[in-house]
Amino acid sequence: MQVTPLTIAGWRALAPGQAARRVHAAAAALPPAQHRAALASILPEGELAAQLAGAPRDGLLGGVPAFLKDLWDVAGAPTFAGSNFLPEVRPAPAQESRLVTQLRHKGVVLAGKTHLHEFAFGLTGENPHYGDCEHPRLPGRTSGGSSSGSAVAVAAGLAPLAIGTDTGGSIRVPSAFCGLYGFRTVPHHEWIADAFPLARSYDTAGWFTACAEDMLSVMAELVGPSSPDARGLRGAWLELPGLDPDVGVVFRSAANRIAPRLADELAATLKSAFAPAAALYGVLGATEACQLHADWLGPYASRYDPVVRQRLENASRLSPSQIASAREGEARLRAAWDAFFEDHDFLVLPASPFPALTKTECHAENRARLLSLTAPVSLAGLPALTVPLTLPDTPLTTGLQVVTRHLDSPAFAHVLRSI
């Protein structure tokens, strides 16, 4: 039995005991294999009820349960990052992560931690240690990753908010696949600085909600008021190559309601700069990840997901000239973004070229297709809002991403109120 998601307002209207029971009822409604694949831990019902009762309630998120991707440190809960050995090689943290502290200050109650694609190094939510995360309403299709468990927690109604990360698309892809709203912040923010990293230059914190109203509330509390808009917003949309035909149709229809199509000359410039983005990210992101894991790959090789291990080993063989060439491509891509933002406030891009994949479709070619849409934003270190789009005559979804230069851009609220 599936549990219908409640809004943040609906959760806040429940008594603490009722809210705790609802969290556990939704968790119990997951098939046992999916419960194990999605949830790293969950607070006992009585403890959750007590924390909800004691949470400050003066803000928009006061008394709201949430789940946390298992990359941040929480007192009394080990951080595995989707692996089966991280606590053995990483010193126990002296204190909770800053994001956790901030969430508690806002009255958010962490109901548990969620699993992920091992070490956040993947877009599909597959994990040989805990199980593959599936779309909670479409068994046999992936939830997307790497923030897979967090996406499932919101889509399955366990909580109205779940925290994830997005390095190469790890919030944007699950949002598109699971029909969620997703937000990625920016690299080097204090909220990501003490999370367990994948690639520090590109890692960002972010979150999922089930509706636009909740995303507005979370952004108001965690990002703050958007910057004043003195001259009106100027946006545009750009369709990138490689979309399934039905995805292209729904993307163009939705994007046209938000902004006009980007002028041909600038569109050609961006497409040219974005074209190698998947390969550039594959070099630069993997190089940073490889450096982080260098001391563990030898002694713990057998305990890695073989696919993740292979990506890390491939990165170890990249030459200095390959890395330097990728840096040059990244610089050209960033320059193209700078040129766009000279006259525009936001760009609307597709977030996924297809809906949620089946297990057999989770292969390298489709990973590259996903990265071709998400990596241009990742390499530039830009914030992005993902809005879900439903394909006609099917429960399958895709999404669009709204990209701005600044975290507090009024474009995000504008789109959420108008889509």
Order of alpha helices (4+ residues) and beta strands (2+ residues): alpha-alpha-alpha-beta-alpha-beta-alpha-alpha-beta-alpha-beta-alpha-beta-alpha-beta-alpha-beta-alpha-alpha-alpha-alpha-alpha-beta-alpha-beta-beta-alpha
